[in-house]
Amino acid sequence: MLEGMTDTPARLLNLLSLLQTPREWPGSELSERLGVSPRTIRRDIDRLRDLGYPVEASRGAVGGYRLVAGAAMPPLLLDDEEAVAIAVGLRAGAGHAIEGVEEAAVRALAKLEQVLPSRLRHRVATLQHATIPLTRGDGATVAPSTLTTLAAAVTAHERVRFGYRAGDGTASKRQVEPYRLVSTGHRWYLVAYDLEREDWRTFRVDRVTEPFATAARFTPRELPTGDAAELLSHTASRAQPEHDLDVTFAAPARFVTARLPAHLAPTPTGEDTCRLRARSADSVEWLALRLALVDCEFTVHGPDALAGYVAALAGRLTRSVPAAP
């Protein structure tokens, strides 16, 4: 019998990648995924165990396998210090939604935290809270545990329940089929099919509470348009008007660029000046805070809503400080 994957090392790596998803895999499903016989799957599981990977097998007619946290990190992957360093870095990036940190990084965090021994998980949490606050300029925060739960459900095609708070403060309970996590540079969004509303929805992850994977599997639906990022873009454009930004800075372009998100890139107008002309769907409140954090003199030429908000914010800040004697 010719097996689908005759390259044993490559097959073992693919098997290990599947097992690192936080779920139990029936032997028959692993066999189908890898294109090999159930007997080959059993032999490969034994090989992984011989290498030190803690693979558990469940009893029963169907039988299943899952990778569990062991007494130490699996060999030949990461030592304790490397595991802690990577976990802290991924959690910090996920919490801040730094530009360029994509869903793949969150999936990596989900896999890493799944197999971290409890002593290392405690070190990660302690170091995280002591050194890197999970806050952003707009005050919205995302718990890394929320991101990893959603990322695992996306990968495993598993329905999720969670509480959600809308922009007007309305609270609701949702059950969804999660499709993708999307980072916009300063926020995380979940693109999912809402089962109760029978339609696609996008959810700000910082407004999601107590996500719970239900263990109910589903076959992913086809998106109504493009990919998840395109769907999010369409949703955001309908929900919030775009602004035509026009701002000048009394600082070199490289200085300003280093202090703004990638989608807000100014153009040099002189050795020590630059100008930002861009279209943005970000709120005027968030834009005002980002401009203030550039830490140089700037002038808002448009839009009027942003100029008005900056002026009002400047007045509040001035009044908050008592006059000098």
Residue, then its C-alpha position, 0 to 999 in steps of 0.5 A: m500500500l502506498e502511503g500519502m506521505t512517505d517522508t517520515p520526518a516531514r510526516l512527523l512534523n505535520l503530525l506534531s503541528l496538528l497535535q499542538t492545536p488545543r483539541e483531541w484528534p481521532g486517529s481516523e482523522l489524523s490518518e485522513r489528514l496525513g494520507v496514511s494508515p491508522r497503523t502508521i499513525r500509531r507508529d508515528i505517535d510512538r516515535l513522538r513519545d520516544l522523542g519526549y513529546p507528551v502525547e496522550a491517547s484516549r480509550g474507546a472505540v474511536g480513540g484520540y490523541r492530544l499533546v498535553a503539558g509535561a513536566a518539562m518543555p519537549p526536547l529540541l524545541l526551546d529551553d526554559e529561558e527561551a520559552v519564557a522570553i518568547a511567550v512574554g514577547l508574543r503576549a506583549g505584541a498581542g496585547h498592544a496589537i503592534e503593527g505587523v503582529e498577525e494571527a500567526a503570532v497569536r496561533a504560536l502563542a496558543k501552541l506555546e502556552q498549551v504545553l508550558p509547564s505550570r512553573l513556566r506559565h507562572r513566570v511568564a504571567t509574573l514577568q508580563h504584569a511586572t514589566i509590560p502593561l497591556t494597554r494602548g493609546d485608546g485605553a482598550t486592552v486585550a487579554p492574551s488568554t482571550l486571543t489564544t482561546l479564539a485563535a485555537a477555535v479558529t484553527a480547530h473550526e470550533r464554535v465559541r460562546f462569549g459575552y460582547r459589549a457593543g460600542d453603545g454599551t449594550a451587552s449580549k451573548r453570542q455564539v459564533e463560528p470563528y473564521r479569522l483574527v485580524s489585526t489593524g495595527h492598534r486593535w484586534y478583530l474577530v471575523a465570525y459567522d453569528l449563528e443567532r443573527e445568521d450573518w457575518r459579523t466583526f467583533r472588537v476583541d477588547r469587547v469580548t468577555e469570557p470566550f468559551a470553546t464549545a467543542a462543537r465542530f463546524t465546516p467553515r462557510e464561504l465569506p461573502t466577499g474577498d478575505a477576512a481583512e476585506l470584510l473587516s474593511h467593508t464593515a468598518s467603512r460602513a460603521q465609521p466615516e473616513h477622515d482626510l488627514d492633513v497635518t504638518f509637523a515641526a520635526p524630521a519625517r523619520f522622527v515622526t514616522a517612528r512614532l506613528p502607525a505604518h498606515l500614517a506615514p508623513t512625507p518630508t517637506g524640509e530638513d526638519t519638517c514633514r506633512l501627513r496627508a492620508r485617509s483614515a477610518d480611525s476615530v478622531e479621539w484616537l488620532a488626536l492621542r496618536l498625534a500628541l504622542v509624537d512629542c513635537e509641535f504639529t498643526v492640524h489643517g484638517p479635518d475640522a472634527l479632528a482640529g476641534y477635538v485637539a483644541a478641546l483636548a488642549g483646553r482640558l489639559t491646560r485647565s487640569v494644571p493649576a496656574a504657576p505662582 
